[in-house]
Amino acid sequence: MKGIAILGATGGLGEAIASRVAKRNPVSIGFARNKDKAVALAAAIEKNGGSAGICAVDLRDSASVRNFIDSAARQWNGLEAIISATGPAIPLCPLSEVSEDDFRRIYDTDVFGAFNVLRHGSDVLKGMGGGSIVVLLTTAVLRTLENDGMSGGPKTAVAGLMKQMAREMGVHNVRCNGVAPGVIDAGIVHSSFEINQVAKAVITDCMNKTPLGRMGQPHEVAALVDFLTSADASYISGQIIAVDGGYSA
């Protein structure tokens, strides 16, 4: 069975996604800095009967991304899917208050990083007869959220790259889709409540505008990613699908 390469698997959503897809495919866990968590996640997957490997990867470095994807393909005798669940730390504040350094750092990681994943990933999957690429976005690409410009802006650019690649690589049976989570009970939602009142207000406002009236759970995002990387989604490509409790409706 071919493998699945996952970038950002040590994050809150990435861990849930890796644990879910590892039930049917071996996985390669890409990590930026948190090697200990990557090792622990791989061990947990193997304890539950799956197969997992780990590899350091720098999204901003084209050669590093290529090496990760190529190494995963070699390890599992091919790849069925590539998942990017990455996202840099962002300030939740008015766009006018974002520093030039933060702007460059976030766009470099998010947008150039996604370009590297889509470019190298689609090339590798093309050579294997096709496959699926899924990138995690944000519900802010579907409905603008105040003070969330450093999430919505770069992820909107990533969504554009994803759609372009879906259009151009479909002839090679390479599917590309985006998953747009809303307020999920993981990651930045936890830390942001402790940062400042503006950050807390962003999340509270989003929750107040969410029809289902609750936070989503990581397993609910993982279930959609699992589906999109499976054969059951073989005619779905170029789509942005929200997991946001109706916020973007």
C-alpha positions in Angstrom: 0.0 0.0 0.0 1.3 3.4 -0.9 2.0 6.0 1.8 0.7 9.4 2.7 3.1 12.3 3.4 1.8 14.8 6.0 3.5 18.2 6.6 2.6 19.9 9.9 1.5 16.6 11.5 2.8 17.7 15.0 0.2 20.5 15.2 -3.2 20.1 16.8 -5.1 19.4 13.5 -2.1 17.6 11.9 -1.9 15.1 14.7 -5.6 14.2 14.4 -5.3 13.9 10.6 -2.2 11.7 10.8 -3.8 9.4 13.4 -6.9 9.1 11.2 -5.3 8.4 7.8 -2.7 6.1 9.4 -5.5 3.6 10.0 -5.5 2.8 6.2 -2.1 3.9 4.9 1.5 4.2 6.2 2.4 7.8 6.9 5.4 10.0 6.8 5.3 12.8 9.4 7.0 16.0 8.4 8.0 18.3 11.3 9.7 21.7 11.4 11.1 21.9 15.0 9.1 19.5 17.3 11.0 16.3 16.7 10.0 14.9 20.1 6.3 15.2 19.3 6.8 13.7 15.9 8.6 10.7 17.5 5.8 10.3 20.0 3.1 10.5 17.3 4.9 7.9 15.1 5.2 5.6 18.1 1.4 6.0 18.9 0.5 5.2 15.3 2.7 2.0 15.3 1.3 1.0 18.7 -2.2 1.1 17.1 -1.1 -1.2 14.3 -0.1 1.5 11.7 3.3 2.4 10.1 4.9 5.7 10.4 8.2 7.5 9.7 9.4 11.0 10.5 11.5 13.6 8.7 12.4 17.2 9.3 11.2 19.6 6.6 11.5 23.3 6.1 8.5 24.6 4.0 10.5 27.6 2.9 13.2 25.5 1.4 12.3 24.0 -1.9 15.0 21.3 -1.7 13.9 20.4 1.8 10.3 19.9 0.7 11.4 17.9 -2.3 13.6 15.7 -0.1 10.7 15.0 2.3 8.3 14.0 -0.4 10.8 12.0 -2.3 12.0 10.2 0.9 8.4 9.4 1.8 7.8 8.0 -1.7 10.8 5.8 -1.4 10.0 4.6 2.1 6.5 3.4 1.1 7.1 2.4 -2.5 5.0 5.3 -3.7 2.6 8.0 -2.4 -1.2 8.0 -2.6 -1.6 11.5 -1.1 0.2 14.6 0.3 -1.4 16.7 3.1 -0.2 20.1 4.2 -1.6 20.9 7.6 0.9 23.7 8.3 0.5 27.2 9.5 2.9 29.7 11.1 2.2 31.6 14.3 0.1 34.7 13.5 -0.8 37.9 15.2 -4.6 38.4 15.6 -4.8 42.1 15.2 -5.9 44.8 12.7 -3.9 44.6 9.4 -2.6 48.1 10.0 -0.8 46.9 13.1 1.0 43.9 11.4 4.7 44.5 11.2 6.6 44.2 8.0 8.7 41.4 9.5 5.6 39.4 10.5 4.0 39.9 7.1 7.1 38.6 5.2 7.5 35.7 7.6 3.9 34.5 7.4 3.6 34.9 3.6 7.0 33.2 3.1 6.0 30.2 5.2 2.3 30.0 4.1 2.3 31.0 0.5 5.8 30.1 -0.7 5.6 26.9 1.4 2.4 25.9 -0.2 3.9 26.6 -3.7 6.7 24.2 -2.8 4.4 21.5 -1.6 2.0 21.8 -4.6 4.8 22.0 -7.2 6.9 19.1 -5.9 4.0 17.1 -4.7 2.0 17.2 -7.9 5.2 16.3 -9.9 5.8 13.2 -7.8 2.1 12.1 -7.9 2.0 12.7 -11.6 4.9 10.2 -12.0 3.0 7.7 -10.0 -0.2 7.9 -12.1 -2.0 10.4 -9.9 -3.1 11.0 -6.3 -4.5 13.6 -4.0 -3.1 16.8 -2.4 -5.1 18.4 0.4 -4.1 21.8 1.9 -5.5 23.2 5.1 -6.9 26.7 4.7 -9.2 28.7 7.0 -12.9 29.6 7.0 -11.6 33.2 6.5 -11.0 32.5 2.8 -14.8 32.1 2.5 -16.0 34.8 4.8 -13.7 37.6 6.0 -13.1 37.8 9.7 -12.0 41.1 11.4 -8.5 41.2 12.8 -7.6 37.9 11.1 -5.9 39.2 8.0 -2.7 37.3 8.5 -4.6 34.1 8.3 -7.2 34.9 5.7 -4.8 36.8 3.4 -2.1 34.2 2.9 -4.5 31.3 2.9 -6.5 33.0 0.2 -3.3 33.0 -1.9 -2.8 29.4 -1.0 -6.3 28.6 -2.2 -5.6 30.3 -5.5 -2.5 28.1 -6.0 -4.4 25.0 -5.1 -7.1 25.7 -7.7 -4.5 26.5 -10.3 -2.8 23.2 -9.7 -6.1 21.3 -9.7 -6.9 22.9 -13.1 -3.5 22.1 -14.6 -2.8 18.7 -13.1 -6.2 17.0 -13.6 -5.1 15.6 -16.9 -2.5 13.6 -14.9 -5.1 12.4 -12.4 -3.7 14.6 -9.6 -6.5 16.0 -7.5 -6.0 19.1 -5.3 -8.5 20.3 -2.6 -8.6 22.7 0.3 -10.2 22.2 3.7 -11.2 25.4 5.5 -11.6 24.9 9.3 -13.5 27.4 11.5 -13.0 27.6 15.2 -11.6 24.2 16.1 -10.8 23.1 19.7 -7.1 22.8 19.0 -3.9 24.7 18.4 -4.2 28.5 18.0 -7.6 28.6 19.6 -6.1 27.5 22.9 -3.1 29.8 22.8 -4.9 32.8 21.5 -7.3 33.0 24.4 -4.2 33.7 26.5 -2.5 36.3 24.3 -4.6 39.5 24.4 -8.2 40.8 24.3 -8.2 41.4 20.5 -7.2 37.8 19.8 -9.9 36.6 22.2 -12.4 38.8 20.6 -11.7 37.4 17.1 -12.5 33.9 18.2 -15.5 34.9 20.3 -16.9 36.9 17.3 -16.4 33.9 15.0 -18.1 31.6 17.5 -21.1 34.0 17.9 -21.6 33.9 14.1 -21.4 30.1 13.9 -24.9 28.6 13.5 -24.0 25.3 15.2 -22.9 27.3 18.2 -19.9 25.3 19.3 -16.3 24.7 18.5 -15.4 22.0 16.0 -13.3 19.0 17.0 -10.1 18.0 15.4 -11.5 14.6 14.4 -14.2 16.3 12.4 -11.6 18.0 10.3 -9.5 14.8 10.0 -12.6 12.9 8.8 -13.0 15.2 5.8 -9.2 15.1 5.0 -9.4 11.3 5.2 -12.3 11.3 2.7 -10.6 13.7 0.3 -7.5 11.6 0.1 -9.4 8.4 -0.4 -10.7 6.7 -3.6 -14.2 7.7 -2.6 -13.4 11.3 -3.5 -11.9 10.4 -6.9 -14.1 13.0 -8.8 -13.6 15.9 -6.4 -10.9 18.4 -7.2 -10.3 22.1 -7.0 -12.7 22.6 -4.1 -12.6 24.5 -0.9 -14.8 22.7 1.7 -15.5 24.3 5.0 -15.6 22.6 8.4 -16.9 25.6 10.3 -20.2 24.9 11.8 -21.9 27.0 9.2 -19.9 30.2 9.8 -19.2 30.8 6.1 -22.9 30.1 5.1 
